[in-house]
Amino acid sequence: MSDSSPVPTAVPVLEAWFDLQCPDCHAALADLHALRDRYGDRLDIRLRHFPLAKHQHAFAAAQAAEEALEQGLGRPYAEALLARTADLGRAGEPLLVEVARELGLDADEVDTALIDGRHILAVDADQAEGKAIGVTGTPTYVIGGERLDGGKSQEGLRERVEEIADRLLAQSDA
């Protein structure tokens, strides 16, 4: 049996390797919003975990974000934490539960997830994959097989992502 429906073209994927306690990642959030506004569903933006050792609460924040994802608010939760990186550095894990409560998540379940470590493997897997492809700092973007390091400077980074995304979209339309 033949299917005459058109084959859907693949949407380019932008993987954004972030540390949820990283001030540079907080600054990069504006770029992600601009990219979402420009491309909508023509660009699949995926937040990936890469907690850095220098940020004491980043690993717990990544675990809490995984629990928020299970509760249906992964991106809003991650963005809420990124908006409060300095607070997270001062307040630590209680802030993770507080932000969950503010967003209407089951904050007790977020707290329990941090205690029982149910999301450690997911965070470890992201971090291992990041290391395997050469991620060393955050934010780092991967799109179209190209790795763009924003940890040193974000100058011109969004424009470079847009160039690659436009090229990939043009190729898929051809």
Disulfide bonds with the S-S distance in Angstrom:
none
